């Protein structure tokens, strides 16, 4: 038999991992199956060491439309660039495996996850990290796993491990957790005002639930794992220079330079200290071997700088900009800085600044989704832009990076929890976060700026949302949690923990650990400290806008909604769409849903009301007993057709025109005449029978009258053939 299969239970379903059957030329290859969802995951590394000074790891998440029996919707009918969902799925895997590569590992490594079957109930995003863990574990690539990844939902107050898509529709929590045997490494969550304690409980539930998967991968590694290749590391001269450089840097004023409030000034002063240390040891930069020595001294200085900053935080509770561990940077806010945007706000916290802009559109502005999910469109979009000038750099401008998509998704999840339903507020919403300055937690500033922009536009959100980024510095048993981290602290710290929520609870969460993992106690402390920071920021936001504006922004288009009988939809659309084109020519967009909901969208409120009046007229349903001043539009030998309102005629029989016998309709009524009529009856085909109200009671109803001589055709004798 080709290949070997390993199985375990994950939640209430079986997870199987097969290896040795597909893609056998790659270093590590596995095929996962969970329900009818299947993934092929491969891991490969180059033998030669890269010259890059960082870990050259790439993770690709490839969605194949054949997995759900679909042909791609692109022009060429083949898969193109990964969509947003695929990029976010790749990031989940990357964030789980990256911290566990050995220090100094510089071999180019690629993990490719290909979705080859998708049942649209068992989501592949959390299976990819499991496959990556298994493929790396049995490969010859040095790696410190295994790890596992699971999703936790909360349905009816109970935690559910790896819920199906149907269960997620009813869940109040969407939590993804990755971890090793002993610790949690990565967390990502969307929630509906979850309490901090509930989140910790859910994370512990997830960590316990993944242990069977870790057991399975360890068994695979023990039975099939290859010998790991030796890391081709280069000697690091800078390590030996650290004690000497540290002493010289402190003497040259490193501490004061590091404790400079402004980022740019801090960089200038720190560089001056570094240059002085190097100049004292390499007086002639052009001498033979000087370049290598300078490079080693720079690397040693970087290590000393990091050590000193961490020491100041741990021992003195003193940060680079002079704050203690719990203080949020100064905040200033401006609402509606853009006069023509539907909603806008500037949120500035320290040296991080984001312009949030809200735009309201119609259903025609939906984001069309062409991936392996069952969703076809999205009525809420949040786009996060991070231009190079925001960090004072010059870089090539192109499409959105994976980082931008990931940060935008976090902000989107945070805000989505407080949006009104589409039925309550029938607009498609686009939020844009333009990062103007960045020195730490620009994604959290986007949450704040986006919330303010929505409130400025008059969107009736349930509650304001704010976000704060937390950090961690840990040395052995000693640690300190940091509120509102700087970019510098993100780089030197051991954790990046972003928490978003309202005053009531958490709506989104993202955590990445750079060390072996953190304990539940550290997590509880970080969440509690984040809550304090979040409440402080919400208070500052409330000083500018505490609730959504009472009126929709004057520049925002108006949407008027009404409900019609679904059987009358054809009247609104008209033959070949003629009627709806005439309506839109009045200055509005019109959408009609199958349930009879009609939405009229226009920048001109009066035009929207005019279209509404027209549709009400077109779809008006007559009722027995109603009276109208009608106009005769046609006469026949047996009666007159009278127009009651647009699109609706009724028939006044010749017998109901006068108390006296009428020989011909034209003796009493002609086309164009107006008269008062009343609806006497409506048959099962919708045909309306009219009477003249002033003659009611004086003439017998048509059904009760005796047949006229010669039949019931208005007194005319029957035809003779």
Secondary structure as UniProt FT lines:
FT   STRAND          4..10
FT   TURN            11..12
FT   STRAND          13..19
FT   TURN            24..25
FT   STRAND          28..34
FT   TURN            35..36
FT   STRAND          37..45
FT   STRAND          57..63
FT   HELIX           65..68
FT   TURN            75..76
FT   HELIX           84..97
FT   HELIX           98..100
FT   TURN            103..104
FT   STRAND          109..117
FT   HELIX           125..138
FT   STRAND          148..155
FT   TURN            156..157
FT   STRAND          158..161
FT   HELIX           165..168
FT   TURN            169..170
FT   STRAND          173..179
FT   STRAND          184..194
FT   HELIX           196..209
FT   HELIX           211..224
FT   HELIX           237..251
FT   TURN            252..253
FT   HELIX           254..258
FT   HELIX           263..281
FT   TURN            285..286
FT   TURN            288..289
FT   HELIX           290..316
FT   TURN            320..321
FT   TURN            325..326
FT   STRAND          331..335
FT   STRAND          343..349
FT   TURN            350..351
FT   STRAND          352..361
FT   HELIX           363..365
FT   STRAND          367..368
FT   STRAND          377..378
FT   STRAND          380..385
FT   HELIX           388..391
FT   HELIX           402..416
FT   TURN            417..418
FT   TURN            422..424
FT   STRAND          428..437
FT   HELIX           442..457
FT   STRAND          466..475
FT   TURN            476..477
FT   STRAND          478..483
FT   HELIX           487..492
FT   STRAND          495..501
FT   STRAND          506..513
FT   HELIX           520..542
FT   TURN            543..544
FT   TURN            554..555
FT   STRAND          558..563
FT   HELIX           566..568
FT   HELIX           569..573
FT   HELIX           575..577
FT   HELIX           578..584
FT   TURN            585..587
FT   STRAND          589..592
FT   TURN            594..595
FT   STRAND          597..602
FT   HELIX           605..618
FT   TURN            624..625
FT   STRAND          627..636
FT   TURN            637..638
FT   STRAND          639..645
FT   TURN            646..647
FT   STRAND          648..653
FT   HELIX           654..656
FT   HELIX           665..667
FT   TURN            671..672
FT   STRAND          674..682
FT   TURN            684..685
FT   STRAND          688..691
FT   HELIX           693..695
FT   TURN            697..698
FT   HELIX           702..704
FT   TURN            709..710
FT   TURN            714..715
//
